[in-house]
Amino acid sequence: MPALWTNAGSGDWGTISNWNSDNPGYVAGNVNTGPAPRLPNNSNLDWVKLQNSGGGTVTISSGAQTVRKFYTQQPVNIAGGSLSVNYVPGSGGQFDLPSEFNNTVTLASGAAYSAHTTQVDGGGGRFNINGGTVTFRTINLASHASNPGKIVMGGDVTFTPSTLGVSGTAVIQSTGSLAQAGSLDLGAASRTFTISDGAPLVDVSIQTAITGAGGFTKDGAGALQFTGSNTYSGGTVVMAGSLSVSGASAKLGTGNVTVQGTAAGTALTIQGGVSNAINDGAMLSLAGGGAAGVADQGYANLASGVNEIVHALSLNGVLQIAGSYGATGSGAANISDEYFKGAGIISVISLAGDFNANGVVDMADYVLWRENVGQAAGTLANDTTGGIVGNSQYNLWRANFGNVMGSGSGSQFSGAAVPEPTAIGLMLVSLAGFVSRRRVR
């Protein structure tokens, strides 16, 4: 039966008087006074509908709340306890959707939400995840002309594949074909996604675009897959388990990529057909570890045909020279079965003079050069001179000042102009004099 919220404003889910299942005149043992008051529950096959015109917020502050189906046009705050929706699509209900958000539903740290399938509607639906655990098989983010359904991250989360019905990969996807697709927004901070290890080969697949200025950290023993054209800019870190990239347009955002787990199986996998998973201007850092000479943790698994261009490559904290890198049989110039697996390769395209490997030749590189004058060859990243750090590296920096690493398949530089002979030019003349004085000594 429908369980309706009868409070004209905001209130707590656990207060019986807020529901149509309340019965203030009930007398225990007197059947003439009707049924006993109760909260919505799955035992009575309750379909919760929160659709008061007053639009007050419904708060779950504690307790395990379980219902058959769930629909809300009102804001819901799962501040504590849990909300579980037990309907499985195909079970014979008149409406086959277990859970639908037509307003903002917020999940707090320490709380939990579980449903086989959830639809976040366009035109006002939001799932704000500020922490907690989400157990699901499918989350559909509906497209919209201007206001699509979204997941908005405000904290870290644990994703667990649902075991309701037949087990399988938990999928987050955009649905429909309207102008703006649904997305997962990281916001401005780095978010950690702990993926539980279940029965599927891929536990969670995020197929919608991941956006925002924040970073994405993958934790947990489960397997996570990206298939979307992700634009988040805060970098990607694989702490545990595996992260795979699948599909021609799939991307790991625009920032640096780090695989630094200490457990066996911690890996980044780039599958065949992926055209440009790692931004060309990014640094790829692989920690390695485990058995010597074996790619068993902190490594990259590159499928046949993969040739990822990166600006810099760090292997166990050591920056590598320009060139191609891969496992035995890949055809790469530099072979390491400690950090690589598969037939694909990583190509390091250096930006000469970018001594701190941040994608731009600027004054910070001059400062780093000055601090290392006299040091051995190879001390500075992207030093193509091959000699002891000195005048040659200064001239290399000056010749490339202003160059910026580009992005996109096959690109190397974007069009930053060499400084005009204004204040910067005068500064360079002064620096040249400084170098000359060092040469005379």
Sequence and secondary structure as in RCSB ss.txt:
>XXXX:A:sequence
MPALWTNAGSGDWGTISNWNSDNPGYVAGNVNTGPAPRLPNNSNLDWVKLQNSGGGTVTISSGAQTVRKFYTQQP
VNIAGGSLSVNYVPGSGGQFDLPSEFNNTVTLASGAAYSAHTTQVDGGGGRFNINGGTVTFRTINLASHASNPGK
IVMGGDVTFTPSTLGVSGTAVIQSTGSLAQAGSLDLGAASRTFTISDGAPLVDVSIQTAITGAGGFTKDGAGALQ
FTGSNTYSGGTVVMAGSLSVSGASAKLGTGNVTVQGTAAGTALTIQGGVSNAINDGAMLSLAGGGAAGVADQGYA
NLASGVNEIVHALSLNGVLQIAGSYGATGSGAANISDEYFKGAGIISVISLAGDFNANGVVDMADYVLWRENVGQ
AAGTLANDTTGGIVGNSQYNLWRANFGNVMGSGSGSQFSGAAVPEPTAIGLMLVSLAGFVSRRRVR
>XXXX:A:secstr
 EEEB  SS EETT GGGBTT  TT  TT GGG S      TTTT EEEE  TT   EEE SSEEEESEEEESS 
EEE SSEEEE   TTSS SS  SEEESSEEEE TT EEEEEEEEE TTT EEEE SSEEEEEEEEEE BSS   E
EEESS EEEEE  SSS   EEEEEES SSB  EEE TTS EEEEE   SSSSSEEE SEEESSS EEEESSSEEE
E S     S EEE SSEEEE STT    SS EEE   STT EEEE TT S  S TT EEEE   SSTTS SSSEE
EE TT EEEESEEEETTEE  SEEEE TTS  SEE TTTEESS EEEE   TT TT SSB SHHHHHHHHHTTT 
 TTSSTT  S SSSSHHHHHHHHHHTT EE  STT  EE      TTHHHHHHHHHHHHHHHHHH 
